[in-house]
């Protein structure tokens, strides 16, 4: 999902700091080219033109002790918008009550114990957490699945509380307004070129300002975590898991070598944060100082949904299946897919190839060829347009070119929608084009077998027995790539050795 933000402090999350770099990776290279090729924006069909927020009718019982509530805060409209953008609110009473209990302890230990807070679980498999200035905290299902004990989640929540108490969103907004005024003045008084130079310099200053805010929030949060009685090393452990998650995702995408540092990045690199978090924890005390609380945390999240919500489409390896819309699509060999509210994106060969799949309502009175040539895509080569039929569905195929990128484009009429498939590559060789066409031809109505594969995945808990190993437990996982690597990542294991009687996370239907 795209980064969430807005103008001013009311519309700006205080942080999006725990998200792995994978979504940034997907926005680079060929994916960015595929997105820029589109003149208009669309989504995989959602009724009413807005996000489809599915909230099951399950209401958690209120915890015995909870922070002051924020029933109708000034940020309520923004809160609802963010929840919708992240797939809706995920209701899991055990986890909600448990997180509220943790929040009570953290709030009391914070610098502003009278500040009201509430935490919302978002129905998204991505790893992310952020906060609004009102004290609304948000954590995704994906983050809860990656964490391994209470102290790790406490560190994340304390970090977000620190953003709120330090008024980071307000300070960043003021910095941005100041920079904009200076750049405009330079442009008017001196020259447009000078204004651009000042603007670029200001961007670097703001990025450095935001990076320092992240490090400061880590430091404050670790102190709050420790005062609340939790293990202060939980934050560094979670940051290590975050780094492993990002590296694992990058390896699936075929990326090689370490990323070059981005000096305009608003967040410090994970290794930098890990080192700083370790130093802050060591200043408080040695390992074992506070409560890690692994067992109760795992009990709270056991059974939760994992990964994509199948009602909005599910990724199973290279295949994307959408039970509600009734179609399936398979990417070429080597592609890694990611589902968002706007489209299905995919990358291969470290970002040298990409794809995008989305849909629009069938335009009234337009044929497929007329729609393809109606201006929604830049660089279309009209002479390449040809009609076809794929699995009984009317289709048009074409090529497009923009800058150094070449595109294979298809539009397929299915039910009441036009489905658009775009492949991006720098050199569209006959071999590459053949692979893309084979993938386009995989777009088809779902079979009963595919519908069965679309069953939601869940986090399950298993207690290691005398004959269990990482390999044997990982073999029980379903619906994930490289199950052993996923098992080690989810359970924060550096080696396959297991502890007898210890509880471990699995992913199954």
Helices and strands as residue ranges (DSSP letters): H 22-27, H 29-37, G 47-49, H 76-85, H 93-109, E 118-122, E 129-131, E 136-140, H 141-146, H 150-165, H 168-189, H 192-227, H 234-253, H 270-284, H 294-301, E 305-306, G 310-312, E 314-316, E 319-322, E 327-330, E 336-339, E 344-348, G 349-351, E 353-361, H 368-372, E 380-390, E 393-402, E 405-414, E 417-425, H 430-440, E 444-445, H 448-453, E 457-463, H 470-474, H 483-490, E 503-508
